[in-house]
Structures are given as C-alpha cells and as structure tokens.
Amino acid sequence: MLDPKVILKSSLEGREISSIEAIILMQSYPAFAQEIHETANLINKRIHRDVVSFTHSNNIGYTNICRYSCRYCSFYRKKKEQGSFTLGIDDVLKKIAETPGINEVCIYGGVNTALPFNYYTDMLAKITKNFPALSIRAFSPLEIFFIGKKSRQTVAEVLKKFKEHGLASLHGADADILNDKLRKKICPDKIKTAEWIDIIKTTHNLGIKTSAMMLFGHLENEIHIAEHMEILRDIQKKTQGFTEFTPMPFGEHEKKLFMLEKLLKRGRREDYFGGEGQIVKIAAISRIFFGETIKNIQANWFRVGLDNAVKSLHSGANDLGETHFDRTAIKNLKPRAEMSISPAKLKRVIIKIGKTPRLRKH
C-alpha cells in the first residue's frame, strides 16, 4: 500500500495524484488529517495566494413542478400538489430586482413538461434586456436534456439558442454521484452518467461554462468519490469548461426524506455522514486531487454552514459560493433562518481569518 506521506509529498511537488491515491488519502483519515489539511492549504496558497472569492448572486427557482420523484429532493412538487408553482417571466424579473447590486443570477427549476420552449428563450431574453450587466447561469444538464426532448431538438441546438438569448453558463446539478449503480438507488429516473458527461462536454464545446458538483454522505464510498472526481478531471483537461467544483453534503433534511438509515449496510462508519470532519476532509482531498486543473474549490456557506465553510478555507477551499438563496429550495422541513448573506458580511469573515476577499463573476 502506498504511504500517504509519500502521496502528499509528491502532490506538493506538483505531481497529479491518481484516483487510487485519492482513495488511500480518504482511507487514511483521520490518522493523517493534519497532514492532508496542511498539504491542501499549501497547494491552495500556491494557486490563489490568500484570496477567497464569492459571487454576489441570487438563486431563483422558476418552477418546482417536476416529473421526477427523487426521494431525497427537498424542492420538487407534483402538478396540483399544494405549494407547487411556476413563475411568470415578469415574476422572475421582479425577484431579480429585489436583490440590487448582484452580478449574477442563477435560474433553476424542476423538469416541468408543460412549459413551452419559448418560455425559456423569452425568459433569458428579458433578463438580458432588463439586466444587461448580469451574468446568467441557468438550467441543469437534466433540464436541458428534457427541454430538447420535448421541443424535438438536440442538446446542442437548445444550448446554441439559449446562448444567443443570453445564457452564460450552466449549473452542474444532477451529477449527484457519477456511478450508475448508485444513481439507480438515489435518483433512478435521472439521466445516466454517460448522458450527463455528453451534455457537459457539448456545453463546454459551445463555449458555455458550467459548474461541477458532487453529492456525498449517502450510499457512496471512497471509491465512488474518487471515480466521480476522476470523471470531472478528465472532462476539464479536455474542455477547460468547469468554473468550480462544489462538493455538496447530503443534509439532514435529505436524509430524513430519503430514509437513509434504512438503506445503509451494517457496519458502515457513522463518522462518514454529515459531520464537520467529513465536509472539511472532502474539501481538502478535492483540492489535492484537482490541483490547478479545477482551480476553484467551493465550500458553499449555505450548503455546509458558514462555520464549516470557514474551516474549509484553511484546508484547500477558496470560494464561499453565492450570496442569496430562494426559500422554495426547502420542502416539508423547517427552512434555515439565513437564506442570504451580504457581500459586506462575507468580506468581514474572509478578512477576519487573514485572507483577501474577491468578488467572482462566472
């Protein structure tokens, strides 16, 4: 077995670690936690010095009606179900206007098969017309797939038209975990791994950037995490289209909706799930694994909590994510008290830990 110290030393010397070496580092935790965090921090300093970025952005859900029924999803509703909605385009514009000063808007929704194609192009065009300075990040690979299917267009045709109407980037949702055996268990209706990869590559090849995400803390193990990251790194080497990597923990509300404890194998390590150590661990190992290939490792303050995000900034992460989130993102369980954070507060947090804040535009 390879020595974790040798792996960490070689990564500091600029050598790219393999997926097997990433697995070894994950399995060496927490015994080598301090060495892993220190290595990730040094690599991050080499890339970003002490700069920490964030985006002044509003996330707006245009519909929560979805043909899928992913049990862990805290967002979707069925048509006519209480609380279901689809916003008119003017309503989307009003929501954008409620957060003056933002430099980006992120538009997301369920797979609502009732919406016509011109709903999407008109929305993009009107956002561009009314807020010309905004960068528009919108839709997931799954949304693009079914918008194309319904409108009888290829993914490339859909993306070209969306780009013409103002789309700047795609958000990298629906990746979840890029292993089809696990996808059958946690999101069986979603597109397969190969389809997700194909859509992302097509998007990048058209000059449209995307984010990259990973959902962890459910049924996966270290091998699945390494496999997922290897897929993303291979794509990035070919396209340079990912703006950041965001590991997303399976939250308490997702676990309850998914009834996760009933699906776990006996003997599973309890400390694997949702703990602070796991969040910081994944941030550190992803920095070591991606190095400069994906330069931005995001510890999203809303998804992991501000305290965990700050800890991750000392262990390889360099980005805190967006400033504003939509309350429609939470279903059934009590929503978090804080759905937004001011750029001024984020700057104070960053300066307090001795780093330099920077506003990032995708």
Secondary structure by P-SEA (a helix, b strand, c coil): cccaaaaaaaaaacccccaaaaaaaaaacccaaaaaaaaaaaaaaaacccbbbbbbbbbbbccccccccccccccccccccccbbbbcaaaaaaaaaacccccbbbbbbcccccccaaaaaaaaaaaaaacccbbbbbbcaaaaaaaaaaacccaaaaaaaaaaacccbbbbcccccccaaaaaacccccccaaaaaaaaaaaaaacbbbbbbbbccccccaaaaaaaaaaaaaaaaacccccbbbbbcccaaaaaaacccccccccccccccccaaaaaaaaaaaaaaacccccbbbcccccccaaaaaaaaaccccccccccccccccccccccccccccaaaaaaaaaaacbbbbbbcc
